[in-house]
Amino acid sequence: MAYIDLYPTIAVVTSGSQWVDASNVLNGIDGAATLLPNRPSQYLYVKDFSAGIPTDVSINGLEIIIEAAVDAVSGTQISAAFTLDGLTTYASGVVDSDNLTVDQESYSLGDSVELWGKSDWKRGNIHGVPAFGIRLERVGDATTNLELFLVKLRVYYTLQTYLQGERSTIPLEAPLDKVVTGNQVKS
């Protein structure tokens, strides 16, 4: 199984949102997108994961990786959910308040086999789909600054290669360093 890290190119906040410098979450270089204390937590959407997923793959799992910090340890949590249309979300994950620290750390939601309640993810659900994105929000205690430095999507996949026989076509999980030609696998 292989994976690829995808980075969003667009950050969108809901109308009236209190997120400051929301686009900073896109590259992890320019600082953080910050939600100030005691402000309503409208959503921050990151989207446009256009580059990188090979064609003809089976998606095995999705992982959201968030680099974040709070200015004081409290009950602040980060909720993240996938959306295919900007509205409907799939099972969300939460970075627990026991884990968030005052230091910039990397937090992971999902893994190589987590499909977030949607069993049939396809490349076409993610690659080049303008409405596909990750919805982020602060939940729990709102008395601290929440800083998001980077959000990326790790897509775990298996390349689908097919060997043709006389009576059937069967999938073969080919290692990435092998080439299939005709009915032979070559290094």
Disulfide bonds with the S-S distance in Angstrom:
none
